[in-house]
Amino acid sequence: MGKAIALLLTACLSVPAHAGFMSGNMLLSNIQSEETYKRAYAMGFILGVHDAYEDQVICSGANVTGGQVRDIVKKFLENNPSERDMPAHLLVMIALVKAFPCEKRKGT
């Protein structure tokens, strides 16, 4: 799995960042917000990343709920404050690859 994460980091970091990207700090703030639209935006963002990479590098399976996916990302962000300045899409991918590695499913 380390090789897959290294490959993801290389691919994502080679894309130029722009001023409008969302950081992990912003995503966590939206997840924890009292404002419904901010929480919904965060959920949509997380599920968008999940769906874009499902069965490629993220293999969560059919029984995983959106709430579980959000909770995994939230916990990852809370547990890794020194990395929250990174782009949110990259942090979501890392959290979900760690939680749902495709190699694990291939062996079952």
N, C-alpha and C positions, 0 to 999 in steps of 0.2 A: 504494500500500500504506500510506502514511502516514496517509491518511484512515481506513482500516480499523482501524489500531491506535489512532488517536485516538478513534474510535467505541467500540472495545472498552474502552478505559480509562474513558471517560465512563460507559458502561453499568455496568461493574464497580465503579467507585468510588462510584456513586450508591446502591449496595446497602449498608445499614449493616453495619459489621463487628461481630462479637461476640467475646467472650472466647475462644471455642474454635477460632477459625480457625487454620489452619496457615500459618506464614510460610515464605518461601523458605529461611530458615536451617534451619528444622526439616525441610523436605523434603530439602535437600542432606545434612543429617546422617543422615536415614533412608536415602538412596541410598548413602551411603558407609559405612553401619554394617556391623559384622561379624555382626550378628544377622540371621538369615534372615528373621524375621517383619517386621522394620523395612524391609528391602530390598523384601520382597513388598508391604508396605503402600504404600511409595513407588511401586512399579511400578503397582499397582492405581489409585492416585490419579492418576498421570500418564495412564494409559490411559483412565481414566474421563473426564478433561478432554478428551483427544484424541477419544474416541468421541462425547462430547456435542456437539462442534463440528465434527466431520468433515463435509465437503462444505457447510459453511456459511461458515466463515472459515478453516478448516484443510483443505487438500486434499493429503493425503499420498500418496494412491494405494494400490493394492492390494498392491504388492510391498514396502512398508515394514514392517519388523518392530518388535515392541515394544521390543526391545533398542536399535534405532536411535533410536526416539522417546525412550526414557529417556536415551540418550547425548547427544542434542541438548539436552534439558532440563538435564542435569548440566553440560554445557559452558557453557550460558547462565548458569546459577547461579554457576558458578565464575568466569566472566568478568565478572559484574556484582555484586560484593559490596555495593556501596552501595544496591542495590535489593532485597536479600534480606530486608529487614524487611517487604516488601509481602506481601499474601496469596499463598500458593503457587498457587492456581488461576489467578490473574491472570498470574503469571510463567510458568506452563506455557503458557498461551494465547499470550502474547507470543512466547515462544521458538518455538512451533510455527507461528504465523502467519508469523513471519519465515522459518522454514525451508521451509514449505509453503504459500506464498500461493496462494489460489484464482485470482487474476488470471493467474498464470503458466500454470496448467493450461488455462484457457479459451482461451489463444492457441495451444496446441499441438494 
